[in-house]
Amino acid sequence: MKDNSYVKAGISFGSALAMVISYVNWHSVLWAVIHGLLGWIYVVYFVLRYGLH
């Protein structure tokens, strides 16, 4: 279970980082949220496609 917490922390950090970078580049909260959600969608796709092995 300890490995699972690292995955969750990594996903959260990656999404937050995507939102910050998006906001800095576009100066729009909406685009920042969209990019954060797209980051989560990519992670879900990756997990479904390749698993967490």
N, C-alpha and C positions, 0 to 999 in steps of 0.2 A: 504493500500500500504506500510505502514511502516514495516509490518511483512515481506513483500516480500524482502525488502532490507537486513533484517537480514539473510534470507535464502541465498541470493546471496553472502553476506559476508562470511557466514559459509562455503558455497561450495568452494569459492575461497581460503579461509584460509586452508581448508582441503586438497585441491589439492596441494597448495603450500607446505604444511607440508609433504605430501606424497612425493613430488619431492625432498625436502631437505633431508629427511630421506633416501630415495633411493640413492641419490648422496653420502651421507656420508657413507653408507654401501657398495655400489658397485663402487664408484669413476668413474661413467660413466654418462655423460649427457644424452645419449640415453635412458638408463634404467630409469633415473629420469623422462624424458618426457613420457615414456611409462607408468610408474606408475601414473603420474599425469592424463594422459588420462583415464587410467583404473578407477581412482577415479571418474572422470566425468561420465563415463559409468555407474558405480554403482549408482550414484546419479540419473541419468536419469531413470534407471530401477526402483529405489525405488519410485520416483515420479509417474511414470506410474503405478506401481503396487499398491501403497498405497495412492497416492495423497498427498496433502499438508494440509490436514485437521488436 
